[in-house]
């Protein structure tokens, strides 16, 4: 089913955003910093992907789950969405772990 992967990414992104906002981890506290960090992470990984594509390390496989829109050769539309999600998920996970470590440290003091 074309577009299923993009839909799964959107649902995952929405779930992560919901958890982040509900727990007040990162986006509420520093919205601009969050956007900048996600943009920088996404750009870094897109450059990484471009290097992999140029050297023929990365190739796009055939999948019926992809929408079928390519932004460049071997770079499907879903890739930057995935990379943005990956960057955002890393920020949310880091903020969650940081909160837990700080709470434990304060509890032991």
N, C-alpha and C positions, 0 to 999 in steps of 0.2 A: 504494500500500500504506500504509494508515494507521499512523502511528507510526514510519515509517522515518526521518524527520527527527530525532525524539527519540532513536532508537537511534544515529544517526550522531553526535549530540551526546554521548551517553553514551560511545561508543567513543572519540571525540576527547578527551573529558575524561579518560578512563582512560589513554589514551596519553600525554597531557601530564603527568598525575600520575605515571605510571611513569617518564618521563624526569626529572621533577623529583626524585623520590625517589632514583632511581639516581645522578644527578649531584649530589645534595645541594644544589640551588639555593636553594630558599626555604622549602618546607614543613617540612623537617627542622630547619632552623636557627631558624625563627620560626613555629611552627604557629599560635599565637593571632593574631599580627600578620597572617599570611596570611589566616586566616578573617575577621578584621575588615576587612582591605582588600578582600577579595572581596565581603563583605556591603555595605560602603559603595559600592563600584563598582556593584554590582548595583542597590542602592537608588537611586543617582543616575540610572542609565540607565532604571530603571522610572519614575521621576518625569519624566524626559525623554520617555519613550514616552507617559506619561499626558498630558503637555502636547501632544504631537503628535496624540494621538487626539482630545482635546477640540477642538483647532483643525482637525480633519479633514485634517491633513497625513499622518498614518499611518492606513491602513486595512488590515484583514486580507484578503488575497486568498484565493481558493479554491484549495486545494492538496490533492491526494489523499495527500500525504506527512504532513500534520498529523494528530495524533491525534483532533482534533475537540472537545477540551475547552477551553472559553474561561474564563479567570479573570475577565474583564471584557469588555465589548464591544470587539472588535478587538484583544484581548490573549490570544493562544493560550497554552496551558500551556507550550509550547516556548520562549516568549520569555524568561521569567526564567532558564530553564536556559541558554539561549544567552548571556544577559547575564552570568551567573555564569562560564560558560566563557570568555567574552571577557575578563573582569576577571582571572581566574586565568591565562589565557594571557599577558596583558600582564605580569603579575608574573613569570612564569617567563621570558619573553623578556628582560625588564629584568635579572633576576638573572643570566641567561646572558651577556648583553652586558657587564654590570658585571664579572663574573668574568673575562671575556676582556680587558677594558680593564686591569684590575688586573694580570693576568698579564703583559700586554705591557709595562706600565709598569715592573713589577719586573724584567723581562728586560732592559730597556734601561738600568737603573740600575747 
